[in-house]
Amino acid sequence: MLNENKTVVIHNAVFESSFFYALGVVMKCKVYDTMAAAQLTLKTNMEFRSLADSGLKKLVPELLKAELPTFESVTEDKFFDELNLENFETGQV
């Protein structure tokens, strides 16, 4: 179970929570979903932002004026099962 006293920031919480649940992890913490926030706040007066316009590849350059690194550059062209998770910095949840 994720710590109930912490707030977790997740992009696309629906997908992530489904993934965690399949692994037996129950998310009882507070969740701030950046995808949901983008859809609700970055809209015109008449319509909400679509899912296609709420992804990180679109939001990061638009809001942060930065480019996301490519998947290949982050993983060094390896598949997920080839990655050594001990080499990645992780936050405690």
C-alpha angles and dihedrals in degrees: 000000000000115000110275092210095061132077115224122205111213134170108223097006093184091065095040095048090049089051092049092046091053087056091050095256115135116204108218094154127100111273128204108196112203092195093055090044091053092050093050101040106030097064141113122249090265108036143031122241112266124241089250089059094046101065124114092247088062101034101047097058092039099048105023100031089229136111123240115236114249120258089243094054092050096045096034088234093301127134119243093257090055095055122103104225091198088070093061125084110236133186119231112249 
